[in-house]
Amino acid sequence: MTESVDERVGRVAFNSDGLVAAIIQQWDSREVLMLGWMDAEALRRTLSEGRVTFWSRSRREYWRKGDTSGNIQLVRGARLDCDGDAILVEVEQVGPACHTGTRTCFDADDLDPVVAERQA
């Protein structure tokens, strides 16, 4: 028997604010694109609608990635980590993922100078 969306959402260990970190990854290249936050309803919408929905902590509202920018994220898969407190959402990214206009939010600053020196 297939698990319902509500049963899948029920397995998530949301934090004390009712949120879970959602790591967004390009499904085919495995490139990490961004991190967002979801509550149970945002996750339910993401799994049901096939488009990524987040909870905006600053605006205190739901936002579906790409509704204003056109840079949508089509869900290809979703996985819960071993502790249940983080989600990996595999997407087909259309356009840039970052609000700055870059492909990924993780190409701005290398925190590890040793790694950066090895790559030079």
C-alpha positions in Angstrom: 0.0 0.0 0.0 1.3 3.4 -0.9 1.9 5.9 1.9 -0.3 9.1 1.7 1.2 12.6 1.6 -0.1 13.2 5.1 1.6 10.0 6.3 4.9 11.1 4.7 4.7 14.6 6.2 3.9 13.0 9.6 7.4 11.3 9.6 9.2 14.6 9.5 10.8 15.9 12.8 9.9 19.6 12.5 11.9 21.9 14.8 10.5 23.9 17.7 9.3 26.6 15.2 7.4 23.9 13.2 10.0 24.1 10.4 12.3 21.7 8.6 15.4 22.6 6.4 14.8 21.7 2.8 18.0 21.3 0.7 17.2 21.8 -3.0 19.4 19.8 -5.4 19.3 19.6 -9.2 18.1 16.1 -9.9 20.4 15.1 -12.7 23.7 16.9 -11.9 23.3 16.6 -8.1 24.3 20.3 -7.8 23.2 21.8 -4.5 21.1 24.9 -5.4 19.7 26.4 -2.3 18.3 25.8 1.2 14.8 26.9 2.2 12.4 26.2 5.1 9.2 24.3 5.1 6.4 23.8 7.6 4.0 20.8 7.3 1.7 22.7 4.8 4.6 23.8 2.6 5.9 20.3 2.4 2.3 19.0 1.8 2.0 21.4 -1.1 5.4 20.5 -2.5 4.7 16.8 -2.5 1.1 17.2 -3.8 1.6 19.9 -6.5 5.0 19.0 -7.8 6.4 22.6 -7.4 8.5 23.6 -4.4 6.7 25.7 -1.8 8.6 27.3 1.1 7.6 29.1 4.3 9.1 32.6 4.4 10.4 33.2 7.9 10.8 36.9 7.2 7.5 37.5 5.5 5.6 34.9 7.5 3.9 33.5 4.4 4.1 30.7 1.8 6.0 31.3 -1.4 6.1 29.0 -4.3 9.5 29.2 -6.0 9.2 30.9 -9.4 5.7 32.5 -9.1 7.1 36.0 -9.5 10.5 35.3 -11.1 9.6 32.5 -13.4 12.5 30.4 -12.0 10.5 27.4 -11.0 11.5 24.2 -9.3 9.8 21.1 -10.6 9.9 18.3 -8.0 11.6 15.1 -9.3 12.0 13.4 -5.9 12.1 14.0 -2.1 14.0 12.2 0.6 14.0 12.5 4.4 17.4 12.2 6.1 18.1 9.5 8.7 17.1 11.7 11.7 14.0 13.0 10.0 15.0 16.6 10.5 16.1 17.6 7.0 14.7 17.0 3.5 16.5 16.7 0.2 14.3 17.8 -2.6 15.5 16.9 -6.1 14.3 19.3 -8.7 14.4 20.3 -12.3 15.5 23.9 -11.9 14.2 26.3 -14.6 16.4 29.5 -14.5 18.6 30.6 -11.6 17.8 29.2 -8.2 19.3 32.1 -6.2 17.5 35.4 -5.7 20.8 37.1 -6.7 20.3 35.7 -10.2 23.0 33.0 -10.0 22.5 29.3 -10.7 23.1 28.3 -7.1 23.1 30.1 -3.8 26.4 28.3 -2.9 28.9 29.8 -5.3 29.5 33.2 -3.6 32.0 32.5 -0.9 34.4 29.6 -0.1 34.7 29.3 3.7 37.6 26.8 3.5 40.8 28.5 2.3 42.7 25.2 2.3 40.3 23.7 -0.1 40.4 26.8 -2.2 44.2 26.7 -2.3 44.2 23.0 -3.4 41.9 23.9 -6.3 44.0 26.8 -7.5 
